[in-house]
Amino acid sequence: MVNPLSPALDDPVELTRSLVDIQSVSGNEKEIADLVEEVLRSVPHLSVQRFRNTVMARTELGLPRRVVLAGHLDTVPLAGNFPSTVEGEAIYGCGTSDMKSGVALALHLAVTVPRPRYDVTYFFYEAEEVESDRNGLYLVSRAHPQWLAADFAVLLEPTYGLVEAGCQGTLRAVVRLSGRRAHSARSWHGVNAIHGAAEPLARLRAYQAREVTIDGCTYREGLNAVRIQGGVAGNVIPDACEVEVNYRFAPDRSPEQAEAHVREVFHGYQVEVVDSAPGALPGLTAEPARELLAAVGAAPQAKLGWTDVARFATLGVPALNFGPGDPNLAHSREERVEIGKIRDGAQVLRRWLMAS
């Protein structure tokens, strides 16, 4: 059986389509990982390792610097947008923007650039779109941390062909309200916990988010309610209510500082932090980063969201986001990637890796 990726390896546009046409919703990455591994093992200038459904390939040229190109193989669930289609100058389909067009760039370069200016480690990893403890890079960091050693990393996240530096941190917390249960026909005997959510919601409505500029990149924070749970039955005054909030914080704050800020906002209420992840500073000072910016030819922007650059930053590896997809289209039914952005992205990364 012919590997469907093999005929497209020289053309990142066709390779994008071939990758999109392999269904790989989170948890179902085995087929695509098998095909990527098979392609990479056929390339003589690469050494290849695999852990679960994460495939790593690397050059071993003995160069003084090593860089990482990393892209995740999984997608969000399909939304009537599989397989891919081409309309005009764009490819439509699940994962086109986030981030199989980025994966296509990495796979294309891994095969076609045998002697880059740096040693390169390529990661094609599983489960980025789901819980952090399933993330392929996280699992590798626990089982094979030496695989992640590098001087610089590029996450091929959708950035519409610009460099997006660093990333925001994220924190989720639950604000708990208590009351007293009663029959709704005699509501004055109870205390309605759902009504008690009015004050925390008012604080959120009045909240003024910070804007923080670091190394010329402006990060805009946000603190928002994302879920409310409460209620017992249609004839019962509820005695409990929970408001879940999500705080996206600039990378000048640690998770501990972010938690302290959220607790300050909801002073007087019971607050439980249920999940948090640090952000990442812009990472623009590493020499490979400056060289990538020169190849892109445009000023960097702040990454307004969390990405695995934070995972590399925690390991002491500066990292940036760069990919052809439009982040505003990620996860949508109309997800697509412009063909011109794929070609431009491939040229930029080739210039960066091949510069003399």
C-alpha positions in Angstrom: 0.0 0.0 0.0 1.4 3.4 -1.0 1.7 5.9 1.8 -0.6 8.8 0.8 1.9 11.3 2.1 4.8 10.2 -0.1 3.7 11.7 -3.4 3.1 15.1 -1.8 6.3 15.6 0.2 7.8 18.0 -2.3 4.8 20.3 -2.3 3.6 21.7 1.1 0.2 22.6 -0.4 -0.6 19.1 -1.6 1.0 17.8 1.6 -1.5 19.9 3.6 -4.4 18.3 1.7 -3.0 14.8 2.2 -2.6 15.4 6.0 -6.1 16.9 6.3 -7.6 13.9 4.6 -6.3 11.6 7.3 -8.9 11.9 10.1 -7.0 12.5 13.4 -9.4 13.9 16.0 -7.7 13.9 19.4 -7.3 10.3 20.6 -7.3 9.0 17.1 -3.8 9.9 16.0 -2.3 6.4 15.4 -3.0 6.3 11.7 -1.5 9.7 10.9 1.5 9.0 13.3 2.1 5.7 11.5 2.2 7.4 8.1 4.4 10.3 9.3 6.8 7.8 11.0 7.0 5.7 7.8 7.9 8.7 5.7 10.5 9.9 8.1 12.2 6.5 8.5 12.8 6.4 4.8 14.9 9.6 4.9 18.6 8.8 5.4 19.7 12.1 7.0 17.2 11.8 9.9 17.2 9.6 13.0 13.7 8.8 14.2 12.2 7.9 17.5 8.6 7.4 18.6 6.8 7.6 21.9 3.1 6.6 21.8 1.7 8.7 19.0 4.4 11.3 19.0 7.1 11.0 16.3 10.5 12.8 16.6 13.0 13.1 13.8 16.4 14.9 14.1 19.5 15.7 12.2 22.8 14.7 13.8 25.3 17.0 12.0 27.2 18.1 15.1 26.3 21.8 14.6 26.7 24.2 17.5 23.0 25.1 17.7 19.9 22.9 17.7 16.4 24.2 16.9 13.0 22.6 17.2 10.1 22.7 14.7 7.0 21.2 16.4 3.4 20.6 15.2 0.5 18.7 16.6 -1.2 15.9 14.6 -4.6 16.1 16.3 -7.6 18.2 15.5 -10.8 19.1 17.2 -13.9 17.0 16.3 -15.2 17.2 12.8 -17.9 19.6 11.9 -19.1 18.5 8.5 -15.7 19.7 7.1 -14.0 16.4 6.2 -12.4 15.6 3.8 -10.7 18.7 2.5 -12.0 20.8 -0.4 -10.4 23.5 -2.5 -12.3 26.7 -3.3 -10.4 29.4 -5.1 -7.1 30.0 -3.4 -7.9 28.2 -0.1 -8.0 24.7 1.2 -11.1 24.1 3.5 -11.3 21.3 6.1 -10.8 20.3 9.7 -7.3 21.1 10.8 -6.3 23.1 7.8 -5.5 26.1 9.9 -4.9 24.5 13.3 -2.5 23.1 12.3 -2.0 20.6 9.5 -0.7 23.3 7.2 2.0 24.0 9.8 2.7 20.2 10.2 3.0 20.1 6.4 5.7 22.7 6.5 7.7 20.8 9.1 7.3 17.5 7.3 8.2 19.0 3.9 11.4 20.6 5.4 12.4 17.5 7.3 12.5 15.5 4.1 13.9 18.2 1.7 16.5 20.0 3.8 19.3 17.5 4.5 21.9 20.0 5.6 20.3 22.9 7.5 22.3 25.7 9.2 21.4 24.3 12.6 20.7 20.8 13.8 17.0 20.4 13.7 14.6 18.3 15.8 11.1 17.8 14.3 8.2 16.9 16.6 4.9 15.6 15.3 2.9 15.1 18.4 -0.4 13.9 19.7 -3.2 15.4 21.8 -2.6 19.1 21.9 -6.3 19.9 21.7 -7.3 18.1 24.9 -6.2 17.9 28.5 -2.6 18.8 29.2 -1.7 15.5 30.8 -2.4 13.8 27.4 -0.3 16.2 25.4 2.5 14.5 23.4 5.1 17.1 24.3 4.2 16.8 28.0 4.5 13.0 27.9 7.8 13.2 26.1 9.1 15.7 28.7 8.3 13.1 31.4 9.6 10.0 29.6 12.4 11.4 27.3 13.3 15.0 28.4 16.6 14.9 26.5 14.6 14.8 23.2 13.4 18.4 23.9 16.9 19.9 24.5 17.5 22.8 22.1 18.6 26.4 21.8 15.3 27.6 20.3 11.9 26.2 19.2 9.2 27.2 16.7 5.6 26.0 17.3 3.8 25.9 14.0 0.6 27.3 15.4 -1.6 29.4 13.1 -0.3 33.0 13.1 -1.2 34.0 9.5 2.4 34.1 8.5 3.6 36.4 11.3 5.7 35.7 14.4 3.6 35.6 17.5 5.9 35.8 20.5 5.5 34.1 23.8 2.0 33.3 25.0 -0.5 34.1 27.8 -0.9 32.0 30.9 -4.3 30.6 31.7 -6.1 29.8 34.9 -9.5 28.4 35.6 -11.2 28.8 39.0 -14.5 28.1 40.6 -16.3 30.7 42.7 -18.7 28.9 45.1 -21.8 30.4 46.4 -23.9 28.9 49.2 -27.5 29.4 50.3 -30.3 27.5 52.1 -32.6 25.1 50.4 -36.4 25.6 50.7 -39.6 24.9 48.8 -40.1 27.4 46.0 -43.7 28.0 47.2 -42.2 29.3 50.5 -39.0 30.8 49.1 -38.6 33.3 52.0 -37.5 30.3 54.2 -34.5 29.8 51.9 -31.5 31.7 50.5 -31.1 31.4 46.8 -27.5 30.6 45.9 -28.0 31.4 42.3 -29.2 34.9 43.1 -26.0 35.1 45.2 -24.0 35.0 42.0 -25.1 38.5 41.1 -22.2 40.1 43.0 -19.4 38.0 41.5 -20.9 38.5 38.0 -21.1 42.3 38.7 -17.4 42.3 39.6 -16.6 40.5 36.3 -18.7 43.0 34.3 -16.8 45.9 35.9 -13.4 44.3 35.6 -10.8 46.3 33.7 -8.3 44.0 32.0 -4.6 44.9 31.9 -2.7 45.5 28.7 1.0 44.7 29.2 3.7 45.4 26.6 6.9 43.3 26.8 9.6 43.6 24.3 7.3 45.5 22.0 4.5 42.9 22.2 1.3 43.9 23.8 -0.6 41.2 25.7 -4.3 41.9 26.6 -5.6 40.0 29.6 -9.1 38.8 30.2 -11.1 37.5 33.2 -14.5 36.0 32.2 -17.2 33.7 33.5 -17.3 30.7 31.3 -19.9 28.4 33.1 -22.5 28.6 35.8 -23.9 25.6 37.5 -26.7 25.5 40.1 -30.2 24.3 40.8 -31.8 21.2 42.3 -35.3 20.9 40.9 -38.0 23.1 39.5 -39.6 23.6 42.9 -36.6 23.9 45.1 -34.6 27.1 46.1 -31.0 26.1 45.4 -28.5 26.1 48.2 -25.4 25.9 46.0 -24.1 27.7 42.8 -20.7 27.6 41.1 -19.3 30.3 38.7 -16.4 29.0 36.7 -14.0 31.8 35.5 -11.1 31.8 33.1 -8.2 34.2 33.5 -5.8 34.8 30.6 -2.8 36.6 32.0 0.2 38.2 30.6 3.5 36.3 30.8 4.9 38.9 33.3 2.8 37.1 35.9 3.5 33.7 37.4 0.6 31.2 38.0 0.9 32.0 41.7 0.6 35.7 41.0 -2.4 35.1 38.7 -4.1 33.0 41.5 -3.5 35.8 44.0 -5.1 38.3 41.6 -8.2 36.2 41.1 -8.6 35.7 44.8 -8.3 39.4 45.3 -11.0 40.1 42.7 -13.4 37.6 44.5 -12.4 38.6 48.0 -15.0 37.3 50.4 -15.9 34.3 48.4 -14.8 30.7 48.3 -12.4 30.3 45.3 -10.9 27.0 44.1 -8.3 27.0 41.3 -8.9 23.9 39.2 -6.3 24.4 36.4 -3.5 26.7 35.6 -0.6 26.9 33.2 2.2 29.5 33.0 2.7 31.9 30.0 5.9 32.4 28.2 7.9 35.6 27.7 8.5 36.7 24.1 11.8 34.8 23.6 13.1 37.2 21.0 16.7 37.5 22.1 18.0 34.1 21.1 20.1 34.3 17.9 17.9 31.8 16.0 14.9 33.9 16.9 16.4 37.1 15.5 17.4 35.2 12.4 13.8 33.9 12.0 12.4 37.4 12.4 14.8 38.6 9.7 13.5 35.9 7.4 9.9 36.8 8.1 10.6 40.5 7.6 7.8 41.8 9.9 7.6 42.8 13.5 6.5 40.2 16.1 3.1 40.3 17.8 2.0 39.0 21.1 0.4 35.5 21.2 -3.1 36.1 22.7 -3.7 32.5 23.9 -1.8 29.6 25.4 0.4 27.4 23.3 3.2 24.9 23.9 5.8 27.6 23.7 5.1 27.8 27.4 6.1 24.2 27.8 9.5 24.9 26.1 9.9 28.1 28.1 9.6 26.1 31.3 12.4 23.9 30.1 14.6 27.0 29.5 14.1 26.9 25.7 13.0 30.2 24.1 10.2 29.6 21.6 8.0 31.5 19.1 4.8 30.7 17.2 4.8 30.8 13.4 2.5 29.1 10.9 0.4 29.8 7.8 -3.0 29.3 9.3 -5.4 32.1 10.4 -6.0 31.7 14.2 -9.4 33.3 13.9 -10.6 30.4 11.8 -9.3 27.6 14.0 -11.9 25.2 15.3 -14.7 26.7 13.1 -16.8 24.9 10.5 -15.4 27.3 8.0 -11.8 26.5 8.9 -9.4 27.0 5.9 -5.9 28.0 5.0 -4.8 30.2 2.1 -2.6 28.4 -0.4 -0.4 31.5 -0.7 0.3 31.5 3.0 1.4 27.9 2.9 3.9 28.6 0.1 5.1 31.8 1.8 5.6 30.0 5.1 7.6 27.3 3.4 9.8 29.8 1.7 10.4 31.7 5.0 11.4 28.6 7.0 13.6 27.4 4.1 15.4 30.7 4.0 15.8 30.6 7.8 17.2 27.0 7.8 19.3 27.4 4.7 20.9 30.8 5.2 24.6 30.8 4.7 
